Amino acid sequence: MIKYDSQNEIRLLERALGNIKNFNDHFVAYNTEFLGTSTNDRFIIKGKNTQDADCLNEICFGYDMYDQLHLLGVYVTTSGIKFASTELVMGVYGYWLVTLPQKKKKSM
């Protein structure tokens, strides 16, 4: 069961607003799946390394393995895999897979 921390939610929303105002980030409501942690940028997602990923100037939210909410930066690998990450604690980074909703097929 997710424990809600109102103070943390307010702090993250204020930080997200600051990123939108000052860094031209865009908020996107992605679905995220927590994948794990790393002490560097060499995390492997679906067999692809995140080291050479490009920043998309997008932010979203995601829950970690302890159901703690985090503000995440969104990136894309050279192979097109979208992921999000953030520094959880000094020198430890969390990684999330970003998924898009399935597009509905048009019925004839």
Beta strands, then each sheet from edge to edge (+ up, - down):
strand 1: 26-27
strand 2: 31-38
strand 3: 44-45
strand 4: 48-49
strand 5: 54-63
strand 6: 69-76
strand 7: 82-89
strand 8: 92-99
sheet 1: 1+ 5+ 6- 7+ 8- 2+
sheet 2: 3+ 4-
end
